[in-house]
Amino acid sequence: MFNLFILILPPLLAWIIHLFLHPEEMSWKKKAVFCIFYFVLVNSFTVTVSCIRGVQGLRFNDMTMSYKIKYLCMGCTWALVLPFFVGVLTGGGEGRQGLKKETGKFFHDIRMYTHYAIRSARADLRAEVSNAYLDWLWWLIEPVCMMLIYTVIFGVVFKASEPYFPVFIFIGLTMWSFFSRCISGSVNLIRGNKAIITKIYMPKFILLLSRMFVYAFKMMISFGVVGLMMLVFRVHLTVYILYMIPVLAVLFLFTFGLGSIFMHYGVYVNDLSYVVGIVLTMLMYLTGVFYDVAKRIPEPFGELMEKYNPVAFLISSMRGAVLYGQAPDGVLLGMWAVVSLVLISMGVVTIYRNENAYVKMI
Amino acid sequence: MEAVEKKKAIELKDVCINYRILNATSVRKSFLHKKQREIVFEAVKHVSFSVEEGGILGIIGRNGSGKSTLLRSIAGVFSPNEGEIDLKGHSVSLMALGVGFKGTLTGRENIVLSGMLLGFTEKQIREKIEEIIEFAEIGEFIDRPVRTYSSGMHSKLAFAITAMLETDIMLVDEVLSVGDERFRKKSLEKMKALILDQNRTVIIVSHSVETLRELCDRVLWIHNGEIKEIGEPGKVLEHYLEFMRA
């Protein structure tokens, strides 16, 4: 039963994504063809990768649970990625030429509008505090209070413990809240900025970039607090702390890529925000904001979770670099950087192809 | 009569714009009713015209005849489904009721942000900002969030921004009929001043026959997404009024 499940679920996911990507009417026959096409495509990719890594054929009887889960995870990753390539190659009729043009446009737009994004983020931040009694102090108070709550609940009630536990939680919380706020915010970004985008043209991902600058700024303040806490807890500082820069860069890229994709779907699917909310809550507990994923979750899954959940991987790398003087896994970090770049290009291309339709939708 | 052919600033060729109705889906809808009837509404059908550099075109027509849609696609907010809009590399700005402001930001910040979106540098905006604030005459409200503005102040500020930050092509959507009597007079004066500038191309959408007669050198009458008539303001507006009376 489960064997069938791991073969079918990823192609099904890919198929659904494909249908959402191409909202125009499609005949049943065409839909069925695409369903079979994705079944073959996704599974052949997954099997190929397993073969490269030294697995000979699919024998369900002597598969370990860990392998099955890995297969499922990899299948789902491919399922997320492939429909975009199929869309790029089949749709539009321009194919590669169009992609080249869009890359040029992307860098041009980034140069043109980044200034606007920064300015807009600054204005947003200022507006946020201008009506609050405690001003910008909230940017300190809020994360510190959250950290205290979680430290007490998980440290005292659930008896979780790690070296420098409050700092440990604070780092996880800071990075997680950046990620989750950006993602959940991205879903409603286009609708929320209706007033502007119905009046003037701008590349729509600039909205996301501007929002991310706001949250990134808050994250930086929290990291300032982390620095203070490290002094208080007398954390031994090492050179490895410099690794926090690439880790944060990858986090930013990954969030931007994922966010731009959600931003696109958010326009077409009204109730996506509920789904995203649930998935993010689930992910939060799987990401090890309050505990060490690799140690706490039983054997094969814990390690898998740390490697295949990018946010968990980035958080634990950050903790290693800042608190425990460990260098992050360079290969994995590089891999996630590449995945992030792929996500960004997919998201941006999808937005470019569809942004004209957004205004008519909302 | 001028013998010299003037350069074209805007050229529209066979432009069609469709709206898809009933397209936003929810997760439930898309699983339960796989086949959704899509109603395609043609807002603009095969429209072609051109405006000369420095020309002033008025667009008139009934409510829902596709005037604003046409204007917005010239502004580049969305592209036409068919046909081509060629702006010959000119910068363009759209002036419409309730222009796109961020409600939480102050008027001053909105001026800077809108200016940047129109393609001006921060320095250029700084040079103009006092002028804009003065023209908008909304007093101390300039440093309050835009959501606290009355609708009149909203449009005054919007008008001031587009009037002062001068782009090659100005698109004006119904803005001339807002504000109190005094501001209306003032904005009309400003419009005339802008129009006197030979390099500026203007397209005005309005229901007011008087305004169009006064300002425009050509009028386009659009009816149900199609061009009904284009030409001399006097003649077209006369026909339009006759049609509306009938």
Interface residues (C-beta under 8 A of the other chain):
Chain A: L19 F20 P23 E25 H115 Y116 R119 S120 A123 D124 R126 A127 E128 N193 A195 I196 I197 T198 K199 I200 Y201 M202 V267 Y268 V269 N270 D271 L272 V275 N356 A357 Y358 V359 K360 M361
Chain B: Y19 R20 N23 A24 T25 S26 V27 R28 S30 K35 E38 R72 A75 G76 V77 F78 S79 S93 L94 A96 G98 V99 G100 F101 K102 G103 T104 L105 T106 E109 V112 L113 S114 M116 L117 L118 E122 P145
